[in-house]
């Protein structure tokens, strides 16, 4: 037995808060399952990737449909967290804490003394370093609200995920899954789509309303609520359940907004609603055995929208289609011309195209077609007296006035706020993780888009390009930033189990790995590695298994359950710098700018040199790479700008943006040179933030971004790599220069912003050092 299990066995018969012994059959089974999950956190061998995550899913499924098991899980995890705190074992704090809160959300009823123990544990985590204090602070706030208003976390989660309309809680969420077609092609894509978008019967909005009422009333009233009687009453009411649902939601939200620790007023409100529902269904409470468990109301999974990511702007189109303002009617199509503005700040970059639209009509009514002149459209009846009247008296054409839009000060502040929240202060090389306090209060947005990308490093490259394009659009005209909270998640999928192994310390194999970002996230967050990293290899295996099963059988809930758990509890982002590469070609062609997130590879042609030896009278052939000139800015902890220039011969250049290990958590590029023979330096590996190299022998080379063969550039003469500038930073800098007095340029808020554009990927804990 491990040290943790030995210490647990000594206290396995500890009395609970109520004085009873905790060695019941249910709690013993939950305890053994939880210990098996904790052992998985320490097991990171590639051979164990086949079944990792299954134990956590089995534990949650075991308690999901049995409310008493949920209460047992809460009791067991509370004791384990208190023991981890006492023994100073931080490895298990994040897994135990997420397991605890997820059980609290789904538990039908929790006693007050157990609520207090959970809240005290979350508060004590505030004295620990990051990320424990950040995760503990977030859960402490939730638990304080949950103590005064039981069931509020469950209710808000169902309302947002199922998009139930109510005035008391106007927040909604959408889950958009984007899969790389190069990975999810053929049967694999069809199997995953069938799992996420089942064609069978899905519980409607009335069923979700009944679940909210059932769970909220049971959580507030506890043992005085007869769960089976309430469930039967809700079933008898049927279609007329919505008014009671609105009353329950309004009562809960009103109690949650009031800053009070008294639960008596909230309990009294729900007791009245409980009696009202039973009276409407003509049911009476009957004496029930005290051992009867509460009625189960499992937390439903959110609705997933599965997409194969074929075009670069697919993400923008889906976001614009689902979250555009209500004033935009369906008759207007969403295109890039609708969101681009002709007059842009010069600091946004020359790569940002400016679009002009040529009018196709002369503006003279006689030149318009008769159907347009008559004004017959979708809002006009196709026949009858209305049509005859329009033919007798044509409607004059009305033109909508056009205006020239520029980014306003308010728009700039919104982009600045996002930059401050994500990037923090500039001038640091440490990689950012987690969400701490910011100088500006976060703007409340009623919509949340949870974007889940599935694939390898190639799909992250597509995500980086799409995110950069979205920020440029928002810099021109705010459309989504003020309304939508964008959360991004990453599920690695590959057929190679070693590609996502977090213990892969071989540098050469890490450069060739197709899932280097997933391997890094698994190293810095063990709970992500245990639940999500291993999922990438299991998905192809599950697809092959389902292909042998009849299509009439129901899809497996494992994939949807795991991703639902991921997007609900993984709220700590890890920020990756997006890098811009400017590519110049050897023949007359305009330079091209692109971005990458993880890797850049440059291959140079090999040059053979023959040297005849006089003594041995034979020719010796030696192969060299291309002769290149390299200019770079050396990275240092003190942020001193040290410019260096070197000349060398090389056949390949690998630029890696992902740290090779969790101990090297510095935000810089690691550049490797293969088969290099330098004249002025013997350096084969450099670390930098900016680098430029070009061929000096008129020999072109090829460049590949993020290991994606679809993003390969040929006949390249030189490239320049720099951190991608955030368009929000450019807007603020341009505004300061424009409105500065006396020609003086003031930095304004720019000095508090990160100049580089950062891509946030959500994990369970961020970075654990």
Steps between C-alpha positions, in 0.01 A plus 500: 500500500616851427559754775173673419298179528674394821414830664145466376462149639588627848212748491247292306282461810496868595163618630319749283361835612175334602676247724433191286773274365584556132569132421165438329489289189428795270774722637751213497431437133528872421824516699659215302395656170643838601832346599523331159445839334776660709743222404438588136621855560852369575502244219629659178647206312397476130377144553237629742340738249245244386268519801599825667201717582264205511518474879404865550210459256387178671506671839284788381258269320472296819378801696316686225175306518512427872473813718609318816821395327559866414477590868738215584748624240488851648572364848789285382663771288470755782694266729761437229550872442540566870756219515686635196517838671625346823767289327591779254441281193419756231496248215145391576349837592384599151351158410327472837369856485349463152350164599352654814335800332366289214338271760362798692332633185323171434416404860128527572549602862803588715479570876602843624801375697637330189453820300703685761785246483518535122500880524774498767720276283468738206589797719808330642632448147544877471827484696654259246690617190356512152307331352349353819398838638336604171296182470414512870387863478265427212342204673479686833284766334273234353471315828411817691206552265412131510487501881239776509316382187534121454465378144597828332807353326299213350221735393729753331692229320184346356352838405812609315587171329145412393418862401182518708348847469443689822527865594661426835810335349568615141829309451535243223776271373579323175747214458664496156727205420740546208687192380787487254387319180848356454452304826123450507454371151264223399360267770675679789327829428164330453535308827593811700216698343255221590620513862473878531188560291274198564196475274291325764261657745653779704336632812315821414486830682206387716707210630785737589255732676374209709859404587576854617188510719565152639863561589456854635207415727671186635826688563320771697247294696715192556334211678167685528460476121354172372683461172284233341180691581644820347611313188153353457339841547723654233412217265128560559531871429668429164495794258396748774825463693668811354335759735620304803844475341515878458397552863766260628773664293395849608496400866845340482661789311349756738640313798840463332526873434420591859809511718373300795594180678146429615340210317162522671342749252620298201377173650161656577458617138574158357278333759211713375578411138528133597155506658364693202627238252352213701168684528490563126558129435249406773758296685549471871813422692504152643723357770807342344771283653788705632747280312355587160753688288417829325371490147785508247527793257827443309681799352429489124787538256505815286411487133804464274533637150757296306681652199782385273732799474548530125523876437703749702199723572266220615547602863410862428193402299366275776558762769342774291202283412428396858581818692416788269271771641124459466479817290679325215230321305546175318482665159849648535777256428811498715809570294835663556386815322235553768760535774796667328538876511681703239669746737731311736784606729836467333640308798275202432748383243529494125381140488145599587311526170264785424194415304294720270165403357395614154133580454324292233214742438495856367273634769233593243161344558435430134811281483379275781313177424126518529489256790733723704318815403167358614656419836365144510707307755474249777283729711245565220208265423540304179154586374168662587400863531840597637675396179244681281539815702881490462469459125276805478724714723868391494695540819800731469841356570638597840876500547656439837755760596860385529755621753871451541581312819818541702605326821368718781658556840249257653593234245866550577437462873324166446795363305736639763303326771531166324874553461540586867299195606694262279851635478560693817785747501751516224873458532506152652615175349310275739217310335161610632255258659184544703278805538585735782368843587519771234497880528175520301179322605396225262208594281199275549409317180182302463637249249784252532643312204691189605715404203645149521763416238587135437810385317876544528733800470364571153153587627655733760674677214161550337362624831784753536433635148126519566549675834737754347255565218217542749698755702574697185132508411412618849762774475321632192151476645387342827255222433565210738735634769236697690244219486682165503742352751725273294639192677729259313574137582730245340448124469803336335421212266763275345564136418842506667480457881859624547422831327316636805717341766596765760817311597651517152827675581682428174547836327512359147187294553323800650575707190354227280199443726170596341343581841770710668248747649298218658816345644594835655152551648516148644832580669384823663152373596485131608118503518485610136741223410291243689164593346557674166843409362425129514159563342669582169620144451176344627278679246633309194479175698136569593417584139641167382298320768178677409547421132451132586177573689161541337412857410165460675668480839527813712834687493737470793472793746867483601635760256220751560520453878876559511489811280206633704705456817795670330316814388319534834797476735802604289492877544872583543661600166857443394610774260713424195664773297399516135796574272493682168725385217572724201602293197689646204537297181789456262301608194298820452205455731352699783606389848253290694424525871363211703490390863594182687458381856730203559752422227671627186726282283727618221669251266801607295637321193811293548809609307764243407867603493759274334863516613769296319768361729853496345645233731220245466396607148128478568218747522342570837143632494373706793146623539426839649185694554420847384706796616266729697523825691324516837406811694324455831433661835629281779246423773600567859331513839588868539326590170820657370499529124818332376522498122710226341595404145647169392579318175475124462413214272200285580256261339207552736382763746243412767332786685314369805268727701406235761731461803671159501416443869286648773806644674577720198193716527646797313322653208759483224582315180751216494673473161687182404739470203565161343840408343631851547864600446543857616795718406460751782317297763445140600157567646236251382216608728391852583219655701341814373181701465577648158699337223563552131701278266551493127689297245818662363560276198180566306378161617134496594358285779163372621313610814228300680288646782364298793592168334217557252590400143210713379688806627829441317668787313752425225771708331559704815798733520470638853266496800458724803331380820363738763228478767162580348379848600155508658264718288357636826842637586528657155162675534592649837843610381353666193239680712766634737710631213197663335363679806831593664536871581783707359629215291617310809436128499372361829510125564163503678381150580742345251762459772262271691420284198670202350602591149501138387180320408442205734288193431327374819436125532300399806626233738397387849779676690707705258871447567606309811870559566 
